[in-house]
Amino acid sequence: MKFEFDGEKYKQASSQQKVWGKKLIAELEFTGGERILDLGCGDGVLTAEMAKFVPDGFVLGIDASENMVKTARKDHAGANLRFQMLDIDAIDFESEFDLVLSNATLHWVMDHGKLLRNVFKALKNQGTARFQFASDGNCTNLIRILREIMSTKEYAPYFSEFDWPWYMPAADAYRALLDEVAFAEKRVWSGNADTHFASAETMIKWIDQPSLVPFLGYVAGKDRQRFRDAVVERMIKETHQADGTYFETFRRINVLARK
Ligand SMILES: C[S@@+](CC[C@H](N)C(=O)[O-])C[C@H]1O[C@@H](n2cnc3c(N)ncnc32)[C@H](O)[C@@H]1O
């Protein structure tokens, strides 16, 4: 599935994703000449961060959203850095990369059997795949509220043909999927990044970009803004904590695999 995001808004709304991604990169070791593929590079911040570690290598960031790629190209340039508009479902590389990394993206991809086969093919021998994305238990408040509002008499007709946009597997289920591909080493583990948003505004930015993007296109006219406001209003009410923060669960799945 492909959605069009707003790269500039995402930049303002993605401090959590950046913290997770920088941690992911910091845990890796680079020799300086690696060729790296970043799946779902978004605004390119993490792609550019990796490019610093491989002055003699090359980093390719791919994303299906034209606006994200536009923002990435505008903000980041380098001889060893390139951004390309490309759907992750359509990657077709052969033994080209030492590292395939993906941060906060792969829950937007439905067919992980195909993804893992394509990533395996894209890696050189002994190359590494490192993913972090949403797992089961992620965003329990937002998902409950969305499902409830979507099923009301008012909005259900809009969503009769809607395909749920996120795949958030449990670690065991993902391990089984990974076992079907011939990686020499593999590790899957869960992470807890539950978040207290400091203010309603910071939470709303994240709700608007990227979370609500797949849903809003289904709702027509004035109902669109009303649907968005209904979700935001309930999120504010139902996630508000005694200390003034707003709480949401952020559960992650981590994958490390070597060819
Ligand atoms: C939450 S952002 C993460 C961006 C970046 N990795 C980061 O951590 O800031 C998810 C990105 O995945 C991209 N994406 C989602 N599905 C995709 C697909 N099928 N092919 C390519 N990109 C996709 C979106 O366009 C979006 O830019």
Ligand as a Chemical Component Dictionary entry (heavy atoms), coordinates in Angstrom:
data_LIG
# 
_chem_comp.id                   LIG 
_chem_comp.type                 NON-POLYMER 
_chem_comp.pdbx_formal_charge   0 
_chem_comp.three_letter_code    LIG 
# 
loop_
_chem_comp_atom.comp_id 
_chem_comp_atom.atom_id 
_chem_comp_atom.alt_atom_id 
_chem_comp_atom.type_symbol 
_chem_comp_atom.charge 
_chem_comp_atom.model_Cartn_x 
_chem_comp_atom.model_Cartn_y 
_chem_comp_atom.model_Cartn_z 
_chem_comp_atom.pdbx_ordinal 
LIG C1  C1  C 0  7.090  6.783 9.910  1  
LIG S1  S1  S 1  7.943  7.082 8.438  2  
LIG C2  C2  C 0  9.609  6.621 8.887  3  
LIG C3  C3  C 0  10.628 7.402 8.112  4  
LIG C4  C4  C 0  12.080 7.226 8.584  5  
LIG N1  N1  N 0  12.542 5.869 8.414  6  
LIG C5  C5  C 0  12.230 7.652 10.027 7  
LIG O1  O1  O 0  12.467 6.782 10.880 8  
LIG O2  O2  O -1 12.060 8.845 10.307 9  
LIG C6  C6  C 0  7.466  5.754 7.388  10 
LIG C7  C7  C 0  7.874  5.968 5.950  11 
LIG O3  O3  O 0  7.678  4.746 5.240  12 
LIG C8  C8  C 0  7.231  5.059 3.936  13 
LIG N2  N2  N 0  6.557  3.898 3.384  14 
LIG C9  C9  C 0  5.454  3.280 3.853  15 
LIG N3  N3  N 0  5.107  2.249 3.057  16 
LIG C10 C10 C 0  6.032  2.224 2.055  17 
LIG C11 C11 C 0  6.230  1.392 0.937  18 
LIG N4  N4  N 0  5.421  0.381 0.649  19 
LIG N5  N5  N 0  7.281  1.644 0.131  20 
LIG C12 C12 C 0  8.136  2.674 0.391  21 
LIG N6  N6  N 0  7.989  3.497 1.444  22 
LIG C13 C13 C 0  6.953  3.278 2.274  23 
LIG C14 C14 C 0  6.335  6.259 4.129  24 
LIG O4  O4  O 0  6.138  6.972 2.936  25 
LIG C15 C15 C 0  7.068  7.026 5.207  26 
LIG O5  O5  O 0  7.944  7.959 4.669  27 
# 
loop_
_chem_comp_bond.comp_id 
_chem_comp_bond.atom_id_1 
_chem_comp_bond.atom_id_2 
_chem_comp_bond.value_order 
_chem_comp_bond.pdbx_ordinal 
LIG C1  S1  SING 1  
LIG S1  C2  SING 2  
LIG S1  C6  SING 3  
LIG C2  C3  SING 4  
LIG C3  C4  SING 5  
LIG C4  N1  SING 6  
LIG C4  C5  SING 7  
LIG C5  O1  DOUB 8  
LIG C5  O2  SING 9  
LIG C6  C7  SING 10 
LIG C7  O3  SING 11 
LIG C7  C15 SING 12 
LIG O3  C8  SING 13 
LIG C8  N2  SING 14 
LIG C8  C14 SING 15 
LIG N2  C9  SING 16 
LIG N2  C13 SING 17 
LIG C9  N3  DOUB 18 
LIG N3  C10 SING 19 
LIG C10 C11 SING 20 
LIG C10 C13 DOUB 21 
LIG C11 N4  SING 22 
LIG C11 N5  DOUB 23 
LIG N5  C12 SING 24 
LIG C12 N6  DOUB 25 
LIG N6  C13 SING 26 
LIG C14 O4  SING 27 
LIG C14 C15 SING 28 
LIG C15 O5  SING 29 
# 
